[in-house]
Amino acid sequence: MAANIKFEIEESRGTLSESPKGWKKELNLISWNNREAKYDIRDWAPEHEKMGKGITLTIEELKKLKDILNEMTL
């Protein structure tokens, strides 16, 4: 049984990378199944018709991730 997942990209924040096949890893603010929007990092096909596995983050989690990244030496 396939799940019918509804999503609305409310805000595109940026592209992190692009594969040779044209899929892009993006950071977006997305509402999943009409719920409160969360930040989301995942791979998307060129017209957003397909998606890969990803991670969703609340604003609090995104802020914590930012703090962690800012502490890292890259």
Protein Blocks (a to p, Z undefined) as FASTA:
>chain_A
ZZddddddfbdfbdfbdcfkopacddddddeehiacddddddddfkopaccddddddfkl
mmmmmmmmmmpcZZ
